[in-house]
Amino acid sequence: MDLKLALTLLTIIVTILLTLFLKKKYQLNREQMTLFLLLVLFWSIVNIIRAYRKSYAMQPLAMGGLELGAIAAANIAAAYGLVSMMMRFPTFFISDALKSRKLMFGAVTAILGLTSLWVILSPSYTSLYASSMAMGLGASMLALFNVTFSESFAEKQAMMSVSILSVAPLMAEFLMSPFQYLTTAEEVKNYPRMWLISLVLSGVTLIFLTQLKEPKKPGRTMTRQAFVAVASQRSIWVLSAVGVLVSFARFGLTGSNFVTYAQSIGMSPLMVAYVELIYSLFQLAAGVLAGLWFARKIGAKNTLLLGLGLSITFNIILLVSRHPTGLFLANGLSGFGYGLTYNSLIGLALQPFERKLREMSMGFFQTFFGLGIFFGDKVYAWMRTLLPDSWAQFRVDQATFWVVLIISFLTAVGFWILAPDDRPVTTE
């Protein structure tokens, strides 16, 4: 059997078996399963194209790209973080005002589908930029999915609901990897086919969305009183600042930036297609262990510092090694480090606040986190502008890795000094 077909069939079978396992093990009801599968479909729309938007823009015409240049490609990639930053907080406000999360899920899905259609019909800087912005809008919805899913469980099962739903994006990564390989295995890449798959998935998701009952309408939580209570705490500002720098390093060294770099050093299309999956597998493992083992053994602060240390180690490997297989495997180290860091940050951002303040604290934190995503992509455009035109793109990438390394080290030192306490915060 052809390798590409075998990988596709194996992926579909494993995905179905894993879904059935989760349903049986956690006794998920129809509403919970619908939400879980909806997120798998929704994130697949984004995932199939997210890591390749920069490559499509930057690669030569002879290889299937648009040859728009390094600066244009970096700006297209940065649009994802820009919109994600701008919409993470408003998403909570809009949801709070409309009381219709189903309508929001449908509207964003339609926007993703329409921008994918635009890229298919007229591939250009403008259409790719719009598509990247739509992906950022999609990313801003993940927190809303988590809130909606957790509300279908008992209050004491909130952490379990987060753990279960964290599998959905991984399943989307796993499910889309063989399709990414199918479209990039040849020397001339068929990037438009990725956007076509995204378009089809948008249609399937909209149809599937009709099976979802309107989620329960919670009471108002995004109030002025809640904002003042959260914003007056030093801890949320420290954690938000760390969140900016952590997401800057994460998106500066992974995702579309790593895919483009990996292609430039000769990593095979198969490894490039699955490198995001390796990252996600290790991130998921670390995310589970962060709360169940590391935080209990060494504390949340030290767990976060350990995660930063592992991410810094991966950064150093990027600077000293050009071996494709070695970097493919080392990407797992990066995923594990980020899993520890991100989950620790989320826990520290939520833990001090009473339940009715947590949606506000998460919206506050996520806004700053989105800012780091934008800078993580945008830094490549800045470095290309600041450095001599005679420098090859590989040399520019290496200089960027040095910038990320220095910032990551300063982040670790700063957090070690300024780490907040965990005393409870209320509106009383």
N, C-alpha and C positions, 0 to 999 in steps of 0.2 A: 504494500500500500504506500502511496505517496506520503512523504513525511509531513507535508503541510496539511493534507487531509486527515492523517492520523492524529496529529496534534489537535486539530479542530474537534474531531469526534471525541477524543479523550477528554478534552476540556469540558465539553457539554455534558458528558456522562458524569464526570467528577462533580461538576456544579450541581447537577440534579441530586446526586447522592448526598452531598453536603447539605443541601437545602432540606432534604427529607430527614437527615440526622438531627439538624437543629430543631426542626418542628417536633420531632418525637422526644428528644432529650429535654427540651424546655417547655413542652406541652403548649406550643403557641396556638392561639385561637385564630379564627379566620381573619379577624381585623389585623392582628399582629403579623400574620403571614403576608397579607396583602401589602402592608406598609414595608415589610422587609423586602419583598420582591419588587415593589415599586422603586425602592432606593437602588437596588441592583440594576434595574433597567435605566433609571434616571442617571446614575453615575456612569453607566456604560456609554451613554450619549456623549458625555464629556471626555471620558477616559480614552476612547478610541482615537481622538484627535489631539488631545491636550499636549502630549509629549512630542508630537511631530509638527506642531504649528511653526516652530522656529526653523526646523529643517526644511519644510516645504518652502518657506519664504527665502531661505538662504542658499540652498543648493543650486548648482548650475542647471540651466535649461536642459542640457544633455543628459542629466541624471533625474529628470522629472521635477525639479524644483522651479521656482520662479525667478531666482537670481536677483533678488531685491537688494542684496547687500547686508553686511553684518549689523549696521546701525538700524536699518528698517526691520530686520528680523528680531533684534532685541526689543525694539519698541512694540512690535506685535506681541511678543511674549509678555512684555510688561503690562499690556492692557488687561490681562487676566487679573493681576494683582491690584491694578488700579480700581477696577470695578468691584472686585472682591472687598477691597478696603472701604469703598464708598457705600456699599450696600449691606454690609454685615449688621450694622446697627439699625438702619432703616427697615430691614427685613422684620425685625422684632416689632417695631412700631406699626408697620403696615399690617402685620398679622394681628396685633393687638387691637387695631382699629376696625379691620374688616371682619374679623372673626370667621374667616374662611381660608384655611390653609390649603384646602383642596383647590380653590381658585388660583392661589399663588403657585402651587405646584404645576398646574396646567398652563398658566401663562408663561412661566419660565421655560417649560418644556417646549412650548410653541415657538418662543424666541430662539431657542437653541436649534430647532428644526429649520426655521426660516433663514437663519444666518448660515447654516450648513448648505442649504439650497443655493444661497447667494454665492458661496465659494465654488460650488459645482458649476453654476451657470457662468460665473464671471470671476475666475481666480485672479486676485489682485491684492495690492497692499490694503486697500479699503475694505474689501470683503473679508480678508483674513483678520484684519484688526477688529472688525465687527464680530467675527466668530470668536475671537479671543475674549472680547468683552462679554459675550454671552456665556462663555465658559466661566468667567469670573462671577457672573450673576448666579450661575448654577452652583458654584462652590459656596456662595453666601447662603444657600438654602440648606446646607448640611446640618447646621445647628438647629434649624427648624424641624428637620426630620428627626433629630435626636429628641427634641422636646416632645414632639407629637408621639413618637414611639414610647417614650418613658411614661407618658400619661396613660397608656393602655395597660400598665402594670401597677401593682400595689406600690405604695410609697416606699416600703422597705426593699423593694426589688429594683430601685432606680439604677443602682450600679450594675446589676445584672443586665438590665435593658441596654445600657450603654455598651457593655461587652458584646452582647449578641449583635447589635446593630453595627458595631465596628467591623464585623465580618462581611457586611454587604459591599462596601467599597473594594475590599480585597477580592470578593467574588467577581466584581465587575472587572478588576484588573486581570484576573485569571481568565475570564471569559473572553476578553478582548485581545489578549496577547497573541493567540494564533491568527486572528484576523489582521493584526498589525504586521505579523510576519508574512502573511499571504500577500499583502500589498507592497512590501518593501524587500522581498527576497531577491528580486532581480536587480541588476545594475541600474536600470531605469525604473525609478520608484513610481508606483501608481497612487500618488497621494490623494487625488480626487475620490478614489474609491473609499478611502477612510471617511471622508465627509458624506459620501453617499450612504455608508453604513450608519453614520450618525443620524442622517435624515430619516432613514427607515426606522431606527430605534426610537426616534422622537414620535413617529406615528404610532408605533406599537405601545409606547408608554402612555400616550394620550388615550388610546383605547382601553388600556389596562386601568387607567386612572378612574374610569367610569365605574369600576368595581369597588372603589374605595368610598365608604360612607364618610360624610363630613365629620372630621375629628371633633371631639368635644370642645366647646368654647369655654376657655378658662376666663376667670375674672381679670380685670385690668391689672397689669403688673408693671407696665412701662409708664410710671408716673413721675412727676417732678420730685415728690418726696423720696421715691426710691432712688432717683438719680443723685440727689444730694447725699443720701446716706452712703451710696457706693463711692461717689467721687470725692467724698471727704476723707476717705481712708488712704493713708500712705501706701499700704500694701498693694492696692490695685494699680497704683501708678508705677511702683517698682516692677510688678509682674508684667504690666503692659509694656514697659520699656524693654524688659528682657524678652517678651514675646516678639517685639519688632525685630530684635537682633537675631533671635533664634530662627524666625521664619525667613529673615534675610539670608542667613547661612544655608538653611534647608533648600530654598528655591534657587539660591545662587549656585549650588553644587549638584543639584539633582534635577529630575524632570526633563523638560525640553532642553535645558542647558547641558545636562550630562549626555543626553541622547545625541545632540549635535557634536559634542566633544568626542564621544565614543565613536561616532561615524568617522571623524577626522583622523583617528589613530588606528583605524582598520578593524574595529570590532565587527564581528559577523552580524548580518541582519537578524539571525535567530537570537543571538545574545542581546542585541539591542532591543528586540521585541519583548524579551522576558526580563530585562534588567529592572523595570518598574515593578514587576511581580516579585522578584527577589527582595527588593527594597520593602515592599508592602508586607511580605511574609514576616520578615524580621521586625518590622515596625509593629505588626500585630502581636507577635510574641512578646516584645518588650512592653507594649501597652498593657497586656494582661499581667505580666510579671511586675510591672511598676507598682500596681496597687496591691497585688496578692502576696508579693514576696519582698521586693526591694524596699518599699516604703516602710514595711514592718521591721525589716532587719536593720536598715541604715538611715531611715527617715526620708521624708519627701525632699528636703533640701539637698542631702547628699545624693539621692537618686538623680535629681536634676543635674547636679555637678558631674556625676558619672556619665550621664547621657551626653553632656557637653564634651567631656573628655573623649568619648568614643567618636563623636562627630569631628573633633579636632584631629584625631588619629587618621580618620578617613581623608581629611583635607590634606594632611601631610603626605599620605600615600599618593594622592592625586599629583602632588608636586614632584615626587621622586620616581614615580613609575609610569611607564607608557604601555605596560603589558595588558592587552585587552582582557584576557582571562582573569588576570589578577585584579583588575579594576572591576570586572563584573562581579567577582566574589566579594571584593571589599565594599561594594555597594550595600551588601547585607549588613556590614558593620555600621554604615551610615544610617540605615533604616532602624537598626536596634538602638543606636544612640538617640535618634530623633524620637522614637517611640517612648523611651524613658523620659526624655526632656519634655515633650509635648504633654504627655499624660500627667506628669508631675506639675507642670504649669497650670493645667486645667484644674487639677485637684486643689492646688494652692489658691487659685483664683475663686473657687467655689466654696471651699471649706469654711472660711471665716463668716460667711454670710448666711442669714436665715433663709429658709426656703423661698419666701416671697421676693427676696432680693436677688436670687441667683440668676433669673433671666436677664435682669439689668446688668449684673456683674459680668455675665457671659457676653452680652452685647457690647459692653464697654471694652472688655479684653479682646474680643474678636476683631473689633475695629482696628486696634493697634496691630494685631497680628497680620491683618490684611495689608497694612502699610509695609510691613517687612517683605511680604510676597512681591509687592510692586518693586521695591528697591532691589530685591534679589535678582529680578530679571532686568531691570533698568540699568544696573551697574555695568552690564556688558556694553551697552550703548555709550555710556559715559567713558569707559576705559578705551573703547575704540576711538572716541573723539580726542581724548587727552593724550594718548600715546602716538608716537610717530606713524605716519601712514606706511612707512617702509616695513613696519613690524608685521610678520605673518600672524594670522588669526590664532594659531597655536600659542604663539608667544603672548598675545593679548590675553588669552584664556589663562595661561599660567600666572600672569601678573594679577588677574582678577582673583585667582585662587589665593594668592598671597594676601590680598586685601581682606578676603573673607576669613582667612586664618587669623589675622591680627584682630579683627573685630570679634571673632569667636572667643579668642583668648581673653580679651578685655571684658567680654560679657561674663565669662566664668569668674574672673576675679571680682568684678563688680557685684555679681549676685552673691558670692561668698561673703562679701562685706555687708551688703545691704539687705540680705534675705529677710522678709517680713515674718512676724510672729503669727500665730494662728488663733488669736483671741476672737471670740464671736462678735459679730456686728449685727445690730438690729436697728429698726426704725424707732424704737421706743426712746 
